[in-house]
Amino acid sequence: MHARRLLLLLPLMLVATWPADAQSQKPAQPAASTASAAQPGTAAAAGYGVKLGGFFTDEQRQIARRYYAQRYAKGKECPEGMERVGKAACKAPVEGRYWAVGQPLQKAVDTYPLPDALKSQLPAPPEGYEYLRAGDDILLVSKGLRLVVDMIEHVMG
């Protein structure tokens, strides 16, 4: 009987620990030159993690797209895991996207680390998260569950 009550109360306990107004909270924005040390008052410092779909800013999206455009738009080479089809931009060899914000990244999805030159222009990922590239998207993924927390879509143009 006691275990049954605990199971019934568990969802309520989880809701009680979630921020009251999670939609209006601003995501933590660590400085690009600092490590992922949490600042008091940020979502990461409060233990709530990173808001789904709310980590990357428009400026960071532009930085990532510019990085790939400068290196691969007119050249013959493509990043690892991508190929050029005719004179078109670099494309993933498999059509479609098999990941989404809020969903775990499937093990069958080929991922690649971001180049150091690009990582240095983005804020350090929060502790417990990492940047990966899948197809022509940059993903912020939790290391344990491989949950896709946010993404920059279509960095190849």
Long-range contacts (C-beta under 8 A, 24 or more apart in sequence): 18-48, 19-43, 19-46, 19-48, 22-48, 22-51, 25-51, 26-54, 27-51, 27-54, 27-55, 28-126, 29-57, 29-123, 30-123, 30-124, 30-126, 31-123, 32-120, 32-121, 32-122, 32-123, 32-124, 34-124, 35-124, 36-124, 36-125, 36-126, 36-127, 38-126, 38-127, 44-126, 44-127, 49-126, 49-149, 50-126, 50-129, 50-140, 50-149, 50-150, 52-101, 52-102, 52-149, 52-150, 53-101, 53-102, 53-149, 53-150, 54-150, 55-126, 55-140, 55-149, 55-150, 56-140, 56-150, 56-151, 56-152, 60-122, 60-123, 60-152, 61-152, 63-118, 63-121, 63-122, 64-118, 64-122, 64-138, 64-152, 64-155, 65-152, 65-154, 65-155, 65-157, 67-115, 67-117, 67-118, 67-121, 67-155, 68-136, 68-155, 68-156, 68-157, 69-156, 69-157, 72-156, 73-157, 79-112, 79-133, 80-112, 81-110, 81-112, 81-133, 81-135, 82-135, 82-136, 82-156, 89-156, 89-157, 90-136, 90-156, 91-136, 91-156, 92-135, 92-136, 94-135, 97-135, 97-137, 98-134, 99-134, 99-137, 99-139, 99-148, 99-151, 100-148, 101-148, 101-149, 101-150, 101-151, 102-147, 102-148, 103-147, 103-148, 104-145, 104-146, 104-147, 104-148, 105-132, 105-134, 105-139, 105-141, 105-146, 105-147, 105-148, 107-146, 109-134, 110-134, 111-139, 114-138
